[in-house]
Amino acid sequence: MAMKDQRGYQANTVPSRDFFARDGVGVMNRPLGSRSGAFASRGTNLVAMLLSTRERDVLHWLAQGKTGGEIGMILSISVYTVRAHIRNIVRKLNASNTAHAVARGFRSGLLDPWDRDVRA
C-alpha cells in the first residue's frame, strides 16, 4: 500500500504543473511577490517529500553554483550519480532544466536565498 500524506495524496509522486502555480496557491501558500522565508508547513511537507535527502543535498550545492564534478567530490559520490540525482530533481520538480529546478527550489522554500555556504 502506498504511503499518503495528511491530505490523502500519495507520497513521492510528481506533482501536476498547477501544483507550482504562480497565483499563490500550492507549494508557496503565500502571496505572490512575498520575499519572506516563511511558508506554510502544508506545502513544505509535500515538496520535501518529493526529494530524497541526497537529492536535497545536490540541489543545495547546485544553488551554490557547484558543478557536477565538484558536487561529487563534496558528497563523495561519482559524477554519474550526481547526474542521476539532477535528472531526478528536474523530473520531480517538474522543471525544464537544472536552473529551472534550482529556481523551483527557492520558490518552494526548499532552498534559503540567504544561505551562503562556502565549504569546498
Backbone hydrogen bonds in HBPLUS format (Angstrom, degrees):
<---DONOR---> <-ACCEPTOR-->    atom                        ^
c    i                          cat <-CA-CA->   ^        H-A-AA   ^      H-
h    n   atom  resd res      DA  || num        DHA   H-A  angle D-A-AA Bond
n    s   type  num  typ     dist DA aas  dist angle  dist       angle   num
A0011-ALA N   A0003-MET O   2.93 MM   8  5.77 168.0  1.94 147.6 149.7     1
A0005-ASP N   A0009-TYR O   2.89 MM   4  5.56 153.0  1.96 153.7 159.0     2
A0008-GLY N   A0005-ASP O   3.01 MM   3  5.35 162.6  2.04 113.4 119.0     3
A0019-PHE N   A0016-SER O   2.99 MM   3  5.41 155.9  2.05 111.5 119.3     4
A0020-PHE N   A0017-ARG O   3.17 MM   3  5.85 153.8  2.24 116.7 121.9     5
A0021-ALA N   A0018-ASP O   3.19 MM   3  4.75 141.6  2.34 111.0 105.5     6
A0027-VAL N   A0019-PHE O   3.36 MM   8  6.55 154.8  2.43 169.4 173.3     7
A0034-SER N   A0031-PRO O   3.09 MM   3  5.63 156.2  2.15 135.7 136.8     8
A0044-THR N   A0040-ALA O   3.20 MM   4  6.44 165.0  2.23 151.7 156.4     9
A0045-ASN N   A0041-SER O   2.97 MM   4  6.00 164.7  1.99 150.9 153.1    10
A0047-VAL N   A0043-GLY O   3.12 MM   4  6.38 167.7  2.14 157.8 160.0    11
A0048-ALA N   A0044-THR O   2.83 MM   4  5.85 164.7  1.85 154.9 160.3    12
A0049-MET N   A0045-ASN O   2.97 MM   4  5.97 143.7  2.11 138.6 147.4    13
A0050-LEU N   A0047-VAL O   3.02 MM   3  5.19 137.0  2.21 100.6 112.9    14
A0056-ARG N   A0052-SER O   2.95 MM   4  6.25 152.8  2.02 150.2 157.5    15
A0057-ASP N   A0053-THR O   2.97 MM   4  6.29 148.3  2.08 143.7 152.7    16
A0058-VAL N   A0054-ARG O   2.92 MM   4  6.23 160.0  1.96 150.6 155.2    17
A0059-LEU N   A0055-GLU O   2.89 MM   4  6.08 160.5  1.92 147.5 153.1    18
A0060-HIS N   A0056-ARG O   2.91 MM   4  6.09 152.6  1.99 143.7 151.0    19
A0061-TRP N   A0057-ASP O   3.09 MM   4  6.43 160.5  2.13 151.6 155.4    20
A0062-LEU N   A0058-VAL O   2.87 MM   4  6.12 149.0  1.97 150.0 159.6    21
A0063-ALA N   A0059-LEU O   2.99 MM   4  6.20 153.9  2.06 146.3 152.7    22
A0064-GLN N   A0060-HIS O   3.17 MM   4  6.51 128.8  2.45 134.7 148.4    23
A0066-LYS N   A0061-TRP O   3.13 MM   5  5.68 162.7  2.16 160.5 155.4    24
A0065-GLY N   A0062-LEU O   2.95 MM   3  5.16 157.6  2.00 106.5 113.3    25
A0071-ILE N   A0067-THR O   2.90 MM   4  6.14 161.5  1.93 154.7 160.0    26
A0072-GLY N   A0068-GLY O   2.93 MM   4  6.10 155.8  1.99 144.3 151.3    27
A0073-MET N   A0069-GLY O   3.03 MM   4  6.32 153.0  2.10 144.3 150.8    28
A0074-ILE N   A0070-GLU O   2.93 MM   4  6.18 161.0  1.97 151.2 156.5    29
A0075-LEU N   A0071-ILE O   2.89 MM   4  6.03 165.9  1.91 156.6 159.8    30
A0076-SER N   A0072-GLY O   2.81 MM   4  5.50 111.2  2.29 134.6 149.5    31
A0077-ILE N   A0072-GLY O   2.90 MM   5  4.73 153.3  1.97 134.0 141.1    32
A0081-THR N   A0078-SER O   3.10 MM   3  5.23 123.8  2.42  97.6 111.2    33
A0082-VAL N   A0078-SER O   3.06 MM   4  6.46 154.7  2.13 147.4 154.7    34
A0083-ARG N   A0079-VAL O   2.95 MM   4  6.20 157.1  2.00 143.6 149.3    35
A0084-ALA N   A0080-TYR O   3.01 MM   4  6.26 150.2  2.10 139.5 147.5    36
A0085-HIS N   A0081-THR O   2.92 MM   4  6.23 156.9  1.97 150.1 156.0    37
A0086-ILE N   A0082-VAL O   2.87 MM   4  6.18 157.3  1.93 152.6 159.3    38
A0087-ARG N   A0083-ARG O   2.91 MM   4  6.17 158.6  1.95 148.7 154.1    39
A0088-ASN N   A0084-ALA O   2.99 MM   4  6.26 158.0  2.04 147.1 153.1    40
A0089-ILE N   A0085-HIS O   2.83 MM   4  6.09 155.7  1.89 150.9 158.1    41
A0090-VAL N   A0086-ILE O   2.92 MM   4  6.13 170.0  1.93 156.7 158.4    42
A0091-ARG N   A0087-ARG O   3.00 MM   4  6.18 160.9  2.04 147.1 152.6    43
A0092-LYS N   A0088-ASN O   2.80 MM   4  5.92 168.7  1.81 153.9 157.4    44
A0093-LEU N   A0089-ILE O   2.91 MM   4  5.97 155.6  1.97 153.2 158.9    45
A0095-ALA N   A0090-VAL O   2.93 MM   5  5.02 164.5  1.95 154.5 156.5    46
A0094-ASN N   A0091-ARG O   3.12 MM   3  5.06 155.1  2.18 100.8 107.7    47
A0101-ALA N   A0097-ASN O   2.97 MM   4  6.26 149.8  2.07 147.4 156.4    48
A0102-VAL N   A0098-THR O   2.96 MM   4  6.31 153.9  2.03 152.8 159.5    49
A0103-ALA N   A0099-ALA O   2.97 MM   4  6.25 159.0  2.01 146.6 152.6    50
A0104-ARG N   A0100-HIS O   2.87 MM   4  6.15 155.2  1.93 147.1 154.0    51
A0105-GLY N   A0101-ALA O   2.86 MM   4  6.12 145.3  1.98 140.9 151.1    52
A0106-PHE N   A0102-VAL O   2.98 MM   4  6.37 153.5  2.06 152.5 158.1    53
A0107-ARG N   A0103-ALA O   2.90 MM   4  6.11 167.2  1.91 153.2 157.2    54
A0108-SER N   A0104-ARG O   2.87 MM   4  5.90 151.1  1.96 146.3 152.9    55
A0110-LEU N   A0105-GLY O   2.96 MM   5  5.04 122.6  2.30 155.4 161.3    56
A0111-LEU N   A0105-GLY O   3.11 MM   6  5.43 152.4  2.19 122.4 119.4    57
A0109-GLY N   A0106-PHE O   3.21 MM   3  5.29 145.0  2.34  99.4 109.5    58
A0115-ASP N   A0112-ASP O   3.11 MM   3  5.40 167.7  2.13 114.9 118.6    59
